[in-house]
Amino acid sequence: MGLLRGDRPPAESPQDWLARLIARRADFGITRVGSVTRLDRIGIPVVQVARPLAFSNAVSQGKGTAPGQALASGLMEAVETWAAERIADRDRLRSPFSAQPPDVAALFGPWLGGAPEDWRERPVPWIDGWDLLAGRVRPVPMALVDTVYTLPSPHPCFFPRVTTGLGAGRSLAGAVCHAGLEILERDAIARAYRREDFHDRWQTDPAPLLSAERAGLLAGVGAAGFVCGFWQAPAAHDLPVYLCHVMEGDRARELAPLPAQGSGCDTTHERAMEKALLEACQARLTAISGAREDVTRRHYPAGHDRPALAAWRDHLAHPPRLRWVEDPPLPETPSDVGRLERVIGALRQAGAEAAIVVPLHSDPALGLHVARLLAPPLILDPGARA
């Protein structure tokens, strides 16, 4: 953690910081920022940010309980991939796995997929990162760091090309904390999907876990005509992870038939639940707007299993069984470094053998930092349900 101690965000207000970030948007290739909130009835603010020359998705999205939060979220998501596309050539070293220390292949081996027999001898680009668990430099395959998702790929197809572990923040510690929470979330959700009893046993009553403000947010979603369900993903660490489904309660007013899904991890139950709810609402608007390149024809089937959808709608509205969870008092962790210490502890508990930080962009004057965090062998892709 020595790398991040003394790291502080700017003292200016979030509003002033956001105004400066918006003024600098062209520096990151951002050409358009627009709200898509009113395409849906829920009213949760969702913003789309366009970066036409991106080497990954040209459209990023952000969400929040207020328009400013959604705007900041969308801009930061766009800046994350922008930074991961622009790693300097001087930081790239090419060599085979066999030329690295023996523990490197063992560390990243669990993430290999479809690698040929001679994968250890094939040269790949590397970049150095700092392992927060071991307190030393470790080499990292560039394929796990950059977001140059062009065809043909600049990397051998050994590793999953996902954005899990990309984080941006007003401090480097904040960026790494954001990345770590995402890693914990996606690993726990992927493991939950592998449990046949997950949706039956882990649906959770949100009522005792929410403050008045967040209970009001959930009530607003219900007042707009939607039903919601929350499931706590079982995890080996003490940070809560939740899955949320949001679905229209009345088929007659249907805009998007399928339940929208979101997930979140944070240091308290209500913050994790809020993240999951906001992401589910954003996912609905992703489908409704159809503006992202990764939302393809398969997301819009010609027909639906209407009896199954009706049964799931009824399940969300009238769950047969709910878990009751009390949110225990937790020590205050107001600083980014304090929150990150809890995240690093949770990564250890989850089975991470390393927590390697690769700083990608730092602009202390603007108060903007981007980093990639890698925590092998935790699962990178929640869609990997095998």
C-alpha positions as CSV (number, residue, x, y, z in Angstrom):
1,M,0.0,0.0,0.0
2,G,3.0,2.3,0.2
3,L,2.5,3.2,-3.5
4,L,-0.8,4.9,-2.6
5,R,-0.2,6.4,0.8
6,G,-0.4,10.2,0.8
7,D,-2.5,10.0,-2.4
8,R,-5.3,12.6,-2.1
9,P,-8.0,13.9,-4.4
10,P,-8.2,17.6,-5.1
11,A,-9.8,19.7,-2.4
12,E,-12.3,21.4,-4.8
13,S,-15.9,20.5,-4.8
14,P,-17.2,17.6,-7.0
15,Q,-19.2,20.2,-9.0
16,D,-16.1,22.3,-9.8
17,W,-14.0,19.2,-10.6
18,L,-16.7,17.9,-12.9
19,A,-16.9,21.3,-14.7
20,R,-13.2,21.2,-15.4
21,L,-13.4,17.6,-16.6
22,I,-16.2,18.5,-19.0
23,A,-14.1,21.5,-20.3
24,R,-11.3,19.0,-21.1
25,R,-13.5,16.4,-22.7
26,A,-12.0,16.9,-26.2
27,D,-8.6,15.9,-24.8
28,F,-10.0,12.4,-24.4
29,G,-11.6,12.2,-27.8
30,I,-15.1,12.8,-26.4
31,T,-17.3,14.5,-29.0
32,R,-20.8,14.1,-27.5
33,V,-22.4,13.8,-24.1
34,G,-26.1,13.3,-23.9
35,S,-28.8,12.1,-21.5
36,V,-31.0,9.1,-22.5
37,T,-33.0,9.2,-19.2
38,R,-36.3,10.1,-20.8
39,L,-36.3,7.2,-23.2
40,D,-37.5,5.1,-20.2
41,R,-40.2,5.8,-17.5
42,I,-38.0,5.0,-14.4
43,G,-36.3,8.4,-14.3
44,I,-32.9,7.2,-13.0
45,P,-30.4,9.6,-14.7
46,V,-28.4,7.8,-17.4
47,V,-25.8,9.6,-19.7
48,Q,-24.1,8.4,-22.9
49,V,-20.7,9.6,-23.8
50,A,-19.5,9.2,-27.5
51,R,-15.8,8.7,-28.3
52,P,-15.9,7.9,-32.1
53,L,-12.2,7.0,-32.5
54,A,-12.2,4.5,-29.7
55,F,-10.5,1.1,-30.2
56,S,-13.2,-0.5,-28.0
57,N,-16.8,0.7,-27.5
58,A,-17.3,4.2,-28.9
59,V,-20.3,4.7,-26.6
60,S,-19.8,4.7,-22.8
61,Q,-22.6,5.1,-20.2
62,G,-22.9,6.5,-16.8
63,K,-25.6,6.4,-14.1
64,G,-26.3,8.0,-10.8
65,T,-29.0,9.2,-8.4
66,A,-28.5,12.8,-9.8
67,P,-27.6,14.0,-13.3
68,G,-24.2,15.2,-12.2
69,Q,-23.3,11.8,-10.8
70,A,-24.4,10.1,-14.1
71,L,-22.4,12.6,-16.1
72,A,-19.2,12.0,-14.0
73,S,-19.8,8.2,-14.2
74,G,-20.1,8.3,-18.0
75,L,-17.1,10.5,-18.5
76,M,-14.9,8.4,-16.3
77,E,-15.9,5.2,-18.1
78,A,-14.9,6.8,-21.4
79,V,-11.6,8.0,-19.9
80,E,-10.8,4.5,-18.6
81,T,-10.8,2.9,-22.1
82,W,-9.1,6.0,-23.6
83,A,-6.2,5.6,-21.2
84,A,-5.9,1.9,-21.7
85,E,-5.7,2.4,-25.5
86,R,-2.7,4.7,-25.2
87,I,0.0,2.8,-23.4
88,A,3.4,4.1,-24.6
89,D,5.5,1.8,-26.8
90,R,8.4,2.2,-24.4
91,D,6.4,0.4,-21.7
92,R,5.9,-2.7,-23.9
93,L,8.5,-5.5,-23.7
94,R,8.0,-8.7,-25.9
95,S,9.2,-12.0,-24.6
96,P,7.7,-15.5,-24.1
97,F,6.3,-16.8,-20.8
98,S,9.3,-19.1,-20.6
99,A,11.6,-16.1,-20.3
100,Q,9.7,-14.8,-17.2
101,P,10.1,-16.0,-13.6
102,P,8.5,-19.5,-13.1
103,D,5.7,-18.1,-10.9
104,V,4.4,-15.8,-13.7
105,A,3.0,-18.7,-15.8
106,A,1.4,-20.2,-12.7
107,L,-0.1,-16.8,-11.7
108,F,-1.8,-16.1,-15.0
109,G,-2.3,-19.6,-16.3
110,P,-5.9,-19.9,-14.8
111,W,-7.0,-17.2,-17.2
112,L,-5.7,-18.9,-20.3
113,G,-8.4,-20.0,-22.8
114,G,-7.8,-22.0,-26.0
115,A,-4.0,-21.5,-25.8
116,P,-1.9,-23.7,-28.1
117,E,0.5,-26.3,-26.7
118,D,3.5,-24.0,-27.3
119,W,2.0,-21.0,-25.6
120,R,4.9,-20.6,-23.2
121,E,7.3,-20.1,-26.1
122,R,5.2,-17.5,-28.1
123,P,6.4,-13.9,-27.6
124,V,3.8,-11.6,-26.1
125,P,4.0,-8.0,-25.0
126,W,4.4,-7.3,-21.3
127,I,4.2,-4.3,-18.9
128,D,5.3,-4.0,-15.3
129,G,2.9,-3.5,-12.5
130,W,3.2,-3.2,-8.7
131,D,1.8,-6.1,-6.6
132,L,0.1,-4.6,-3.5
133,L,0.1,-8.0,-1.8
134,A,3.8,-8.9,-2.4
135,G,5.1,-5.4,-2.4
136,R,7.2,-5.8,-5.5
137,V,7.2,-5.3,-9.3
138,R,5.5,-8.1,-11.4
139,P,5.3,-8.4,-15.2
140,V,1.8,-8.5,-16.6
141,P,0.7,-9.6,-20.1
142,M,-0.4,-6.5,-22.1
143,A,-3.5,-8.4,-23.3
144,L,-4.8,-8.2,-19.8
145,V,-4.2,-4.4,-19.6
146,D,-4.9,-2.5,-22.8
147,T,-8.3,-2.0,-24.5
148,V,-7.1,-2.1,-28.1
149,Y,-10.0,-4.4,-29.2
150,T,-9.4,-4.1,-32.9
151,L,-9.4,-6.8,-35.5
152,P,-7.0,-8.4,-36.0
153,S,-6.0,-8.3,-32.4
154,P,-2.6,-7.0,-31.5
155,H,-2.3,-9.9,-29.0
156,P,-2.4,-13.7,-29.2
157,C,-5.9,-15.0,-28.2
158,F,-4.7,-16.5,-25.0
159,F,-6.5,-14.3,-22.5
160,P,-10.1,-12.8,-22.1
161,R,-10.3,-9.3,-23.5
162,V,-12.5,-7.6,-20.9
163,T,-12.5,-4.3,-19.0
164,T,-12.8,-5.9,-15.6
165,G,-10.3,-4.1,-13.3
166,L,-10.2,-0.8,-15.1
167,G,-10.8,2.1,-12.7
168,A,-10.8,5.9,-12.7
169,G,-10.9,8.2,-9.8
170,R,-9.9,11.7,-8.5
171,S,-7.0,10.0,-6.7
172,L,-4.9,6.9,-7.7
173,A,-6.2,5.1,-4.6
174,G,-9.7,5.9,-5.6
175,A,-9.1,4.5,-9.1
176,V,-7.7,1.3,-7.7
177,C,-10.5,1.0,-5.2
178,H,-13.1,1.3,-7.9
179,A,-11.2,-1.4,-9.9
180,G,-11.0,-3.7,-6.9
181,L,-14.7,-3.5,-6.1
182,E,-15.5,-4.3,-9.7
183,I,-13.2,-7.4,-9.6
184,L,-14.8,-8.6,-6.4
185,E,-18.3,-8.1,-7.8
186,R,-17.7,-9.9,-11.1
187,D,-15.9,-12.8,-9.4
188,A,-18.7,-13.3,-6.9
189,I,-21.5,-13.0,-9.5
190,A,-19.7,-15.5,-11.8
191,R,-19.5,-18.0,-8.9
192,A,-23.1,-17.4,-7.9
193,Y,-24.3,-18.3,-11.4
194,R,-22.6,-21.7,-10.9
195,R,-24.9,-22.5,-8.0
196,E,-28.1,-24.1,-8.9
197,D,-29.8,-22.8,-5.8
198,F,-28.7,-19.2,-6.2
199,H,-32.0,-17.6,-7.3
200,D,-34.0,-19.7,-4.9
201,R,-31.9,-19.3,-1.7
202,W,-30.2,-16.0,-1.9
203,Q,-33.0,-13.5,-2.7
204,T,-32.7,-10.9,0.0
205,D,-35.2,-8.4,1.5
206,P,-33.8,-4.9,1.0
207,A,-36.0,-3.2,3.5
208,P,-33.8,-3.6,6.7
209,L,-30.7,-2.6,4.8
210,L,-31.7,0.7,3.2
211,S,-31.6,4.2,4.6
212,A,-34.6,6.4,4.0
213,E,-32.9,8.0,1.0
214,R,-32.1,4.7,-0.7
215,A,-35.5,3.3,0.2
216,G,-37.0,6.3,-1.5
217,L,-35.0,5.5,-4.6
218,L,-36.3,2.0,-4.7
219,A,-39.9,3.2,-4.0
220,G,-39.6,5.5,-7.0
221,V,-38.7,2.6,-9.3
222,G,-41.8,0.8,-8.0
223,A,-44.0,3.9,-8.4
224,A,-42.9,4.1,-12.1
225,G,-44.5,0.6,-12.6
226,F,-41.5,-1.7,-12.1
227,V,-40.8,-4.7,-9.9
228,C,-37.4,-5.4,-8.5
229,G,-35.5,-8.3,-6.9
230,F,-32.2,-8.4,-5.1
231,W,-29.9,-11.4,-4.5
232,Q,-26.8,-11.4,-2.3
233,A,-24.0,-13.3,-4.0
234,P,-22.3,-15.7,-1.5
235,A,-18.7,-14.6,-1.2
236,A,-15.6,-15.6,0.7
237,H,-15.0,-12.0,1.8
238,D,-16.9,-9.5,4.0
239,L,-17.8,-7.0,1.3
240,P,-21.4,-7.4,0.1
241,V,-22.1,-8.2,-3.5
242,Y,-25.7,-7.9,-5.0
243,L,-27.5,-8.9,-8.2
244,C,-30.6,-6.9,-9.1
245,H,-33.4,-7.5,-11.6
246,V,-35.7,-4.8,-12.7
247,M,-38.8,-5.6,-14.8
248,E,-41.9,-3.9,-16.0
249,G,-44.8,-4.8,-13.8
250,D,-47.4,-4.3,-16.5
251,R,-47.0,-5.9,-19.9
252,A,-49.4,-3.5,-21.4
253,R,-46.9,-0.7,-21.0
254,E,-43.9,-2.7,-22.0
255,L,-40.9,-1.1,-23.6
256,A,-38.2,-3.8,-23.0
257,P,-39.7,-7.2,-22.1
258,L,-36.7,-8.9,-20.6
259,P,-35.7,-8.2,-17.0
260,A,-32.8,-5.8,-16.8
261,Q,-29.8,-7.0,-14.7
262,G,-27.2,-5.1,-12.7
263,S,-24.7,-6.0,-9.9
264,G,-22.6,-4.1,-7.4
265,C,-20.1,-4.5,-4.6
266,D,-19.3,-1.9,-1.9
267,T,-18.4,-1.6,1.7
268,T,-22.0,-1.6,2.9
269,H,-25.1,-3.5,1.9
270,E,-27.1,-0.5,0.9
271,R,-24.3,1.0,-1.3
272,A,-23.9,-2.4,-3.0
273,M,-27.7,-2.6,-3.6
274,E,-27.8,0.9,-4.9
275,K,-25.1,0.2,-7.4
276,A,-26.9,-3.0,-8.6
277,L,-30.2,-1.1,-9.0
278,L,-28.6,1.8,-10.9
279,E,-26.8,-0.6,-13.2
280,A,-30.0,-2.6,-13.9
281,C,-31.8,0.7,-14.8
282,Q,-28.9,1.7,-17.0
283,A,-29.0,-1.8,-18.7
284,R,-32.7,-1.2,-19.7
285,L,-31.7,2.1,-21.3
286,T,-28.8,0.4,-23.1
287,A,-31.3,-2.0,-24.7
288,I,-33.9,0.8,-25.4
289,S,-31.4,3.2,-26.9
290,G,-29.5,0.5,-28.9
291,A,-26.5,2.9,-29.2
292,R,-23.7,0.6,-28.0
293,E,-21.8,-1.6,-30.5
294,D,-21.9,-4.6,-28.2
295,V,-25.7,-4.5,-28.1
296,T,-26.3,-6.7,-31.2
297,R,-29.3,-8.4,-32.9
298,R,-29.2,-11.3,-30.4
299,H,-30.2,-8.9,-27.7
300,Y,-33.5,-8.3,-29.5
301,P,-35.1,-11.7,-30.2
302,A,-38.1,-11.9,-32.5
303,G,-40.2,-13.6,-29.8
304,H,-40.2,-14.2,-26.1
305,D,-41.3,-17.0,-23.8
306,R,-44.3,-15.1,-22.4
307,P,-45.3,-17.7,-19.8
308,A,-41.8,-17.7,-18.4
309,L,-41.6,-13.9,-18.4
310,A,-45.0,-13.7,-16.6
311,A,-43.8,-16.2,-14.0
312,W,-40.6,-14.3,-13.4
313,R,-42.6,-11.0,-13.1
314,D,-44.8,-12.6,-10.5
315,H,-41.7,-14.0,-8.7
316,L,-40.2,-10.5,-8.4
317,A,-43.5,-9.0,-7.3
318,H,-44.3,-11.8,-4.8
319,P,-41.1,-13.6,-3.9
320,P,-41.8,-16.9,-2.1
321,R,-38.9,-16.6,0.3
322,L,-36.6,-13.7,1.3
323,R,-33.4,-13.7,3.3
324,W,-33.2,-11.3,6.2
325,V,-29.8,-9.7,6.6
326,E,-28.8,-7.1,9.2
327,D,-26.1,-4.6,8.1
328,P,-23.6,-4.6,11.0
329,P,-21.9,-1.4,12.0
330,L,-18.7,-0.9,10.1
331,P,-15.7,1.3,10.9
332,E,-15.7,4.6,9.1
333,T,-13.5,4.6,6.0
334,P,-13.9,8.1,4.6
335,S,-10.5,8.2,2.7
336,D,-9.8,6.5,-0.6
337,V,-6.8,4.8,1.0
338,G,-8.9,3.5,3.9
339,R,-11.5,2.1,1.5
340,L,-8.8,0.5,-0.6
341,E,-7.3,-1.2,2.4
342,R,-10.7,-2.9,3.0
343,V,-10.9,-3.8,-0.7
344,I,-7.4,-5.3,-0.7
345,G,-8.3,-7.4,2.4
346,A,-11.4,-8.7,0.6
347,L,-9.3,-9.6,-2.4
348,R,-7.0,-11.7,-0.2
349,Q,-10.1,-13.4,1.4
350,A,-11.5,-14.1,-2.0
351,G,-8.4,-16.0,-3.0
352,A,-6.4,-13.5,-5.0
353,E,-2.7,-14.5,-5.2
354,A,-1.7,-11.0,-6.3
355,A,-3.2,-7.5,-6.6
356,I,-1.2,-5.9,-9.4
357,V,-1.7,-2.2,-10.1
358,V,-0.7,-0.8,-13.6
359,P,-1.1,3.0,-13.6
360,L,-2.3,4.1,-17.0
361,H,-2.9,7.9,-16.7
362,S,-2.3,10.5,-14.0
363,D,-3.2,14.2,-14.2
364,P,-2.9,15.5,-10.6
365,A,-3.7,19.1,-11.7
366,L,-7.1,17.9,-13.1
367,G,-7.6,15.3,-10.4
368,L,-7.9,12.4,-12.7
369,H,-6.2,9.0,-12.4
370,V,-6.7,5.7,-14.3
371,A,-5.3,2.3,-13.4
372,R,-5.8,-1.4,-14.2
373,L,-5.9,-3.8,-11.3
374,L,-5.3,-7.5,-11.8
375,A,-6.1,-10.1,-9.1
376,P,-5.5,-13.6,-10.5
377,P,-7.0,-16.1,-10.4
378,L,-10.3,-14.4,-9.6
379,I,-12.9,-14.7,-12.4
380,L,-12.8,-11.8,-14.9
381,D,-16.1,-12.5,-16.8
382,P,-19.4,-13.1,-15.1
383,G,-20.6,-14.7,-18.3
384,A,-18.1,-17.5,-17.8
385,R,-20.6,-19.8,-16.1
386,A,-18.9,-23.1,-16.8
